[in-house]
Amino acid sequence: MNQVIYLRALSDASVAPCLVLVDMQQEYVTGSRLMALPHVDEALANCRAALDHARSKGFPVAFVRQFSRSAYFNRNTAFSGWIKGFEPTSADMVFDRESPSCYSSTPFAQFMDGCGGHFTLAGFAGETACLSTAIDAFHRKHRFSYLADASASHGLGELSATEVQKAVTGIVGVYGEIVTTRSWMSESPTNAELLRRKR
């Protein structure tokens, strides 16, 4: 890796923002389960694109997963395992939590404090983990972008899952930046652009 880019990434977290993927777990994609999200294929495809992009650029990747003392997200069941194709590598970080916000994981909160709190958020579910993480990030003065098309929500009451996700996106936009996966990928600086900025 070019040393100019390396030094720039050390001094400016926006050069290589951390991609935070929330709850890429089987519980959300197993159709017979209560927590399964409807119409999740597009969001999964965008999560995959974001992950591939982050890895190709050398961005840090953090997986945050939940475990609970119930029949759902129970670490002793296969449903708490990773969705196929979203298994972390040895270069990725993994944080565990029991409450909705990613910040309820003390190591995650410490990591974000230590790196200036600049990250890109995607994953499940929009109305719980993503929304609560966004609010926590705002109160900590951390900056984030939410890939709304790489996330999905459950239906609530008379609101469909699509309507809830639209509402969640609007609310999260109060606290951070809303971007599409394609826009986030295209706006990432190329190595040549980073070199020009340094001069």
Secondary structure, DSSP 8 states (H G I E B T S, - for coil): --HHHHHHHHH-GGGS-EEEEE--BGGGT-TTSTT--TT-HHHHHHHHHHHHHHHHHT--EEEEEE--SSSSS-TTSGGGSB-TT----TTSEEEEESSSSGGGSHHHHHHHHHTTSEEEEEEE-IIIIIHHHHHHHHHTT-EEEEEEEEEE---BTTB-HHHHHHHHHHHHHHHSEEE-HHHHHHHS--HHHHHHHH-
